């Protein structure tokens, strides 16, 4: 199944974050759409982020992304990056 140009089995939310950190152009609407579609398979991972983007503030989005990063055991520097940029 495709998400835009991405396949469910080849992309994870962490990849979206890392791509942005690596300099890929960021579009909040596209990020939201990709996270939401990812939630069709892994709702517990994706929906807190999508909900924060949908009805929260910047701090809510950063908190949800950091929860995802930390909860999945990714390195702390990724959470630091999440907190250093705007997501909305």
N, CA, C and O atoms as a GROMACS GRO file, in nm:
protein
  352
    1UNK      N    1   0.085  -0.118   0.000
    1UNK     CA    2   0.000   0.000   0.000
    1UNK      C    3   0.090   0.124   0.000
    1UNK      O    4   0.193   0.126   0.068
    2UNK      N    5   0.052   0.224  -0.074
    2UNK     CA    6   0.135   0.343  -0.088
    2UNK      C    7   0.082   0.458  -0.004
    2UNK      O    8  -0.039   0.476   0.012
    3UNK      N    9   0.174   0.535   0.050
    3UNK     CA   10   0.143   0.663   0.115
    3UNK      C   11   0.212   0.766   0.028
    3UNK      O   12   0.332   0.786   0.039
    4UNK      N   13   0.136   0.831  -0.058
    4UNK     CA   14   0.200   0.922  -0.151
    4UNK      C   15   0.304   0.844  -0.229
    4UNK      O   16   0.268   0.760  -0.312
    5UNK      N   17   0.431   0.872  -0.206
    5UNK     CA   18   0.538   0.800  -0.272
    5UNK      C   19   0.601   0.696  -0.180
    5UNK      O   20   0.700   0.633  -0.217
    6UNK      N   21   0.546   0.677  -0.062
    6UNK     CA   22   0.607   0.591   0.038
    6UNK      C   23   0.528   0.463   0.055
    6UNK      O   24   0.406   0.461   0.033
    7UNK      N   25   0.595   0.355   0.093
    7UNK     CA   26   0.530   0.229   0.123
    7UNK      C   27   0.526   0.210   0.273
    7UNK      O   28   0.622   0.245   0.342
    8UNK      N   29   0.416   0.156   0.325
    8UNK     CA   30   0.404   0.131   0.468
    8UNK      C   31   0.523   0.052   0.521
    8UNK      O   32   0.575   0.082   0.629
    9UNK      N   33   0.567  -0.049   0.446
    9UNK     CA   34   0.672  -0.135   0.498
    9UNK      C   35   0.812  -0.075   0.486
    9UNK      O   36   0.909  -0.137   0.529
   10UNK      N   37   0.824   0.044   0.429
   10UNK     CA   38   0.957   0.101   0.411
   10UNK      C   39   0.976   0.234   0.483
   10UNK      O   40   1.086   0.290   0.479
   11UNK      N   41   0.873   0.285   0.548
   11UNK     CA   42   0.886   0.416   0.613
   11UNK      C   43   0.823   0.409   0.752
   11UNK      O   44   0.720   0.344   0.773
   12UNK      N   45   0.886   0.477   0.844
   12UNK     CA   46   0.832   0.488   0.979
   12UNK      C   47   0.834   0.636   1.016
   12UNK      O   48   0.899   0.716   0.949
   13UNK      N   49   0.765   0.670   1.121
   13UNK     CA   50   0.760   0.810   1.163
   13UNK      C   51   0.901   0.860   1.191
   13UNK      O   52   0.934   0.975   1.160
   14UNK      N   53   0.985   0.776   1.250
   14UNK     CA   54   1.122   0.818   1.278
   14UNK      C   55   1.194   0.858   1.150
   14UNK      O   56   1.277   0.949   1.151
   15UNK      N   57   1.164   0.789   1.040
   15UNK     CA   58   1.226   0.823   0.912
   15UNK      C   59   1.187   0.963   0.867
   15UNK      O   60   1.269   1.036   0.812
   16UNK      N   61   1.062   1.000   0.891
   16UNK     CA   62   1.016   1.134   0.855
   16UNK      C   63   1.092   1.240   0.935
   16UNK      O   64   1.131   1.344   0.881
   17UNK      N   65   1.113   1.212   1.063
   17UNK     CA   66   1.186   1.305   1.149
   17UNK      C   67   1.332   1.314   1.104
   17UNK      O   68   1.388   1.423   1.092
   18UNK      N   69   1.392   1.199   1.080
   18UNK     CA   70   1.534   1.197   1.039
   18UNK      C   71   1.555   1.260   0.902
   18UNK      O   72   1.656   1.327   0.880
   19UNK      N   73   1.461   1.240   0.812
   19UNK     CA   74   1.471   1.305   0.680
   19UNK      C   75   1.471   1.456   0.695
   19UNK      O   76   1.548   1.526   0.629
   20UNK      N   77   1.384   1.505   0.780
   20UNK     CA   78   1.379   1.650   0.802
   20UNK      C   79   1.510   1.699   0.863
   20UNK      O   80   1.565   1.801   0.822
   21UNK      N   81   1.560   1.625   0.962
   21UNK     CA   82   1.686   1.664   1.026
   21UNK      C   83   1.800   1.664   0.925
   21UNK      O   84   1.894   1.743   0.937
   22UNK      N   85   1.793   1.577   0.826
   22UNK     CA   86   1.897   1.568   0.723
   22UNK      C   87   1.884   1.677   0.617
   22UNK      O   88   1.967   1.686   0.526
   23UNK      N   89   1.779   1.760   0.629
   23UNK     CA   90   1.766   1.872   0.538
   23UNK      C   91   1.656   1.862   0.435
   23UNK      O   92   1.640   1.952   0.352
   24UNK      N   93   1.579   1.754   0.440
   24UNK     CA   94   1.468   1.741   0.346
   24UNK      C   95   1.364   1.850   0.374
   24UNK      O   96   1.338   1.883   0.490
   25UNK      N   97   1.306   1.905   0.270
   25UNK     CA   98   1.205   2.009   0.286
   25UNK      C   99   1.090   1.957   0.372
   25UNK      O  100   1.046   1.843   0.355
   26UNK      N  101   1.042   2.039   0.463
   26UNK     CA  102   0.936   2.001   0.555
   26UNK      C  103   0.808   2.077   0.525
   26UNK      O  104   0.808   2.199   0.511
   27UNK      N  105   0.700   2.003   0.514
   27UNK     CA  106   0.566   2.059   0.496
   27UNK      C  107   0.478   1.999   0.605
   27UNK      O  108   0.452   1.879   0.604
   28UNK      N  109   0.431   2.082   0.700
   28UNK     CA  110   0.350   2.028   0.810
   28UNK      C  111   0.227   1.950   0.763
   28UNK      O  112   0.189   1.850   0.825
   29UNK      N  113   0.166   1.993   0.655
   29UNK     CA  114   0.046   1.921   0.605
   29UNK      C  115   0.082   1.783   0.555
   29UNK      O  116   0.009   1.686   0.581
   30UNK      N  117   0.192   1.771   0.483
   30UNK     CA  118   0.236   1.641   0.433
   30UNK      C  119   0.279   1.551   0.549
   30UNK      O  120   0.245   1.433   0.550
   31UNK      N  121   0.352   1.605   0.644
   31UNK     CA  122   0.394   1.528   0.762
   31UNK      C  123   0.270   1.476   0.835
   31UNK      O  124   0.265   1.358   0.871
   32UNK      N  125   0.172   1.561   0.856
   32UNK     CA  126   0.047   1.522   0.923
   32UNK      C  127  -0.021   1.409   0.846
   32UNK      O  128  -0.065   1.310   0.905
   33UNK      N  129  -0.030   1.424   0.714
   33UNK     CA  130  -0.096   1.323   0.632
   33UNK      C  131  -0.022   1.189   0.639
   33UNK      O  132  -0.084   1.084   0.650
   34UNK      N  133   0.110   1.195   0.635
   34UNK     CA  134   0.188   1.071   0.640
   34UNK      C  135   0.177   1.004   0.777
   34UNK      O  136   0.165   0.882   0.786
   35UNK      N  137   0.181   1.083   0.882
   35UNK     CA  138   0.164   1.028   1.018
   35UNK      C  139   0.024   0.968   1.032
   35UNK      O  140   0.009   0.860   1.088
   36UNK      N  141  -0.077   1.037   0.982
   36UNK     CA  142  -0.214   0.988   0.991
   36UNK      C  143  -0.232   0.857   0.916
   36UNK      O  144  -0.298   0.765   0.965
   37UNK      N  145  -0.174   0.847   0.798
   37UNK     CA  146  -0.184   0.723   0.721
   37UNK      C  147  -0.107   0.610   0.789
   37UNK      O  148  -0.151   0.495   0.788
   38UNK      N  149   0.005   0.642   0.848
   38UNK     CA  150   0.081   0.543   0.924
   38UNK      C  151  -0.005   0.489   1.038
   38UNK      O  152   0.007   0.373   1.076
   39UNK      N  153  -0.090   0.574   1.092
   39UNK     CA  154  -0.178   0.535   1.201
   39UNK      C  155  -0.282   0.432   1.164
   39UNK      O  156  -0.341   0.369   1.252
   40UNK      N  157  -0.305   0.413   1.036
   40UNK     CA  158  -0.399   0.311   0.994
   40UNK      C  159  -0.348   0.171   1.029
   40UNK      O  160  -0.427   0.079   1.047
   41UNK      N  161  -0.217   0.156   1.039
   41UNK     CA  162  -0.158   0.028   1.075
   41UNK      C  163  -0.113   0.026   1.221
   41UNK      O  164  -0.133  -0.073   1.291
   42UNK      N  165  -0.052   0.136   1.268
   42UNK     CA  166  -0.001   0.146   1.405
   42UNK      C  167  -0.063   0.267   1.474
   42UNK      O  168   0.006   0.368   1.497
   43UNK      N  169  -0.190   0.259   1.508
   43UNK     CA  170  -0.258   0.376   1.567
   43UNK      C  171  -0.199   0.422   1.699
   43UNK      O  172  -0.195   0.542   1.727
   44UNK      N  173  -0.152   0.330   1.782
   44UNK     CA  174  -0.098   0.369   1.912
   44UNK      C  175   0.028   0.454   1.898
   44UNK      O  176   0.059   0.534   1.986
   45UNK      N  177   0.100   0.437   1.789
   45UNK     CA  178   0.221   0.515   1.766
   45UNK      C  179   0.191   0.649   1.699
   45UNK      O  180   0.251   0.751   1.734
   46UNK      N  181   0.100   0.648   1.605
   46UNK     CA  182   0.079   0.764   1.520
   46UNK      C  183  -0.029   0.860   1.569
   46UNK      O  184  -0.013   0.982   1.557
   47UNK      N  185  -0.136   0.809   1.624
   47UNK     CA  186  -0.249   0.897   1.655
   47UNK      C  187  -0.219   1.002   1.761
   47UNK      O  188  -0.272   1.113   1.750
   48UNK      N  189  -0.139   0.975   1.862
   48UNK     CA  190  -0.108   1.085   1.956
   48UNK      C  191  -0.040   1.203   1.886
   48UNK      O  192  -0.063   1.319   1.921
   49UNK      N  193   0.044   1.174   1.789
   49UNK     CA  194   0.111   1.281   1.713
   49UNK      C  195   0.010   1.354   1.626
   49UNK      O  196   0.008   1.477   1.622
   50UNK      N  197  -0.073   1.278   1.555
   50UNK     CA  198  -0.173   1.339   1.467
   50UNK      C  199  -0.272   1.423   1.548
   50UNK      O  200  -0.309   1.532   1.507
   51UNK      N  201  -0.316   1.371   1.664
   51UNK     CA  202  -0.408   1.447   1.749
   51UNK      C  203  -0.346   1.578   1.795
   51UNK      O  204  -0.411   1.682   1.796
   52UNK      N  205  -0.218   1.572   1.833
   52UNK     CA  206  -0.150   1.694   1.878
   52UNK      C  207  -0.140   1.795   1.765
   52UNK      O  208  -0.155   1.915   1.787
   53UNK      N  209  -0.114   1.747   1.644
   53UNK     CA  210  -0.104   1.839   1.530
   53UNK      C  211  -0.240   1.893   1.493
   53UNK      O  212  -0.252   2.007   1.447
   54UNK      N  213  -0.342   1.813   1.513
   54UNK     CA  214  -0.477   1.850   1.473
   54UNK      C  215  -0.540   1.953   1.566
   54UNK      O  216  -0.606   2.046   1.521
   55UNK      N  217  -0.518   1.936   1.696
   55UNK     CA  218  -0.588   2.024   1.788
   55UNK      C  219  -0.501   2.084   1.898
   55UNK      O  220  -0.552   2.150   1.988
   56UNK      N  221  -0.373   2.060   1.890
   56UNK     CA  222  -0.287   2.109   1.996
   56UNK      C  223  -0.204   2.228   1.954
   56UNK      O  224  -0.223   2.287   1.848
   57UNK      N  225  -0.113   2.261   2.041
   57UNK     CA  226  -0.019   2.369   2.015
   57UNK      C  227   0.118   2.309   1.986
   57UNK      O  228   0.136   2.188   1.994
   58UNK      N  229   0.212   2.394   1.951
   58UNK     CA  230   0.347   2.349   1.919
   58UNK      C  231   0.404   2.261   2.031
   58UNK      O  232   0.464   2.157   2.003
   59UNK      N  233   0.386   2.301   2.155
   59UNK     CA  234   0.439   2.224   2.268
   59UNK      C  235   0.376   2.085   2.276
   59UNK      O  236   0.442   1.990   2.317
   60UNK      N  237   0.249   2.073   2.238
   60UNK     CA  238   0.181   1.943   2.238
   60UNK      C  239   0.241   1.850   2.132
   60UNK      O  240   0.261   1.731   2.156
   61UNK      N  241   0.268   1.907   2.015
   61UNK     CA  242   0.326   1.828   1.906
   61UNK      C  243   0.466   1.780   1.945
   61UNK      O  244   0.500   1.664   1.926
   62UNK      N  245   0.545   1.870   1.999
   62UNK     CA  246   0.680   1.832   2.042
   62UNK      C  247   0.675   1.725   2.150
   62UNK      O  248   0.754   1.631   2.148
   63UNK      N  249   0.582   1.738   2.243
   63UNK     CA  250   0.569   1.638   2.350
   63UNK      C  251   0.530   1.502   2.292
   63UNK      O  252   0.586   1.399   2.332
   64UNK      N  253   0.436   1.500   2.198
   64UNK     CA  254   0.394   1.373   2.136
   64UNK      C  255   0.507   1.311   2.056
   64UNK      O  256   0.528   1.190   2.061
   65UNK      N  257   0.581   1.393   1.983
   65UNK     CA  258   0.694   1.341   1.906
   65UNK      C  259   0.804   1.289   1.998
   65UNK      O  260   0.862   1.184   1.972
   66UNK      N  261   0.831   1.361   2.105
   66UNK     CA  262   0.932   1.315   2.201
   66UNK      C  263   0.888   1.186   2.270
   66UNK      O  264   0.971   1.098   2.293
   67UNK      N  265   0.760   1.175   2.303
   67UNK     CA  266   0.709   1.050   2.360
   67UNK      C  267   0.732   0.934   2.264
   67UNK      O  268   0.771   0.825   2.306
   68UNK      N  269   0.707   0.958   2.134
   68UNK     CA  270   0.730   0.856   2.032
   68UNK      C  271   0.878   0.819   2.026
   68UNK      O  272   0.913   0.701   2.026
   69UNK      N  273   0.964   0.919   2.020
   69UNK     CA  274   1.108   0.896   2.009
   69UNK      C  275   1.160   0.820   2.131
   69UNK      O  276   1.227   0.718   2.118
   70UNK      N  277   1.128   0.870   2.249
   70UNK     CA  278   1.177   0.810   2.372
   70UNK      C  279   1.114   0.673   2.398
   70UNK      O  280   1.181   0.581   2.444
   71UNK      N  281   0.985   0.661   2.369
   71UNK     CA  282   0.914   0.536   2.392
   71UNK      C  283   0.961   0.423   2.304
   71UNK      O  284   0.941   0.305   2.336
   72UNK      N  285   1.022   0.458   2.192
   72UNK     CA  286   1.072   0.356   2.100
   72UNK      C  287   1.223   0.338   2.110
   72UNK      O  288   1.284   0.268   2.029
   73UNK      N  289   1.282   0.401   2.210
   73UNK     CA  290   1.423   0.379   2.237
   73UNK      C  291   1.520   0.443   2.141
   73UNK      O  292   1.635   0.400   2.130
   74UNK      N  293   1.477   0.547   2.070
   74UNK     CA  294   1.567   0.617   1.979
   74UNK      C  295   1.660   0.708   2.059
   74UNK      O  296   1.628   0.746   2.172
   75UNK      N  297   1.774   0.743   2.001
   75UNK     CA  298   1.872   0.825   2.074
   75UNK      C  299   1.816   0.961   2.117
   75UNK      O  300   1.731   1.020   2.051
   76UNK      N  301   1.867   1.008   2.229
   76UNK     CA  302   1.821   1.134   2.289
   76UNK      C  303   1.842   1.254   2.196
   76UNK      O  304   1.766   1.351   2.203
   77UNK      N  305   1.943   1.249   2.112
   77UNK     CA  306   1.968   1.363   2.024
   77UNK      C  307   1.853   1.385   1.925
   77UNK      O  308   1.836   1.496   1.874
   78UNK      N  309   1.775   1.282   1.899
   78UNK     CA  310   1.659   1.299   1.810
   78UNK      C  311   1.551   1.379   1.882
   78UNK      O  312   1.489   1.467   1.822
   79UNK      N  313   1.528   1.350   2.009
   79UNK     CA  314   1.432   1.428   2.087
   79UNK      C  315   1.478   1.573   2.098
   79UNK      O  316   1.397   1.666   2.093
   80UNK      N  317   1.609   1.592   2.114
   80UNK     CA  318   1.662   1.728   2.119
   80UNK      C  319   1.635   1.801   1.987
   80UNK      O  320   1.601   1.919   1.987
   81UNK      N  321   1.650   1.730   1.876
   81UNK     CA  322   1.620   1.790   1.746
   81UNK      C  323   1.471   1.826   1.738
   81UNK      O  324   1.435   1.936   1.695
   82UNK      N  325   1.386   1.733   1.777
   82UNK     CA  326   1.241   1.756   1.775
   82UNK      C  327   1.207   1.886   1.846
   82UNK      O  328   1.123   1.962   1.798
   83UNK      N  329   1.271   1.910   1.958
   83UNK     CA  330   1.243   2.031   2.036
   83UNK      C  331   1.308   2.157   1.980
   83UNK      O  332   1.278   2.267   2.026
   84UNK      N  333   1.395   2.142   1.882
   84UNK     CA  334   1.467   2.257   1.828
   84UNK      C  335   1.402   2.320   1.704
   84UNK      O  336   1.443   2.426   1.659
   85UNK      N  337   1.299   2.254   1.651
   85UNK     CA  338   1.235   2.304   1.529
   85UNK      C  339   1.083   2.316   1.550
   85UNK      O  340   1.027   2.259   1.644
   86UNK      N  341   1.019   2.390   1.462
   86UNK     CA  342   0.873   2.404   1.466
   86UNK      C  343   0.809   2.296   1.379
   86UNK      O  344   0.860   2.263   1.272
   87UNK      N  345   0.696   2.241   1.426
   87UNK     CA  346   0.626   2.134   1.357
   87UNK      C  347   0.491   2.177   1.301
   87UNK      O  348   0.437   2.110   1.214
   88UNK      N  349   0.437   2.287   1.350
   88UNK     CA  350   0.306   2.335   1.299
   88UNK      C  351   0.324   2.448   1.200
   88UNK      O  352   0.225   2.500   1.147
   0.00000   0.00000   0.00000
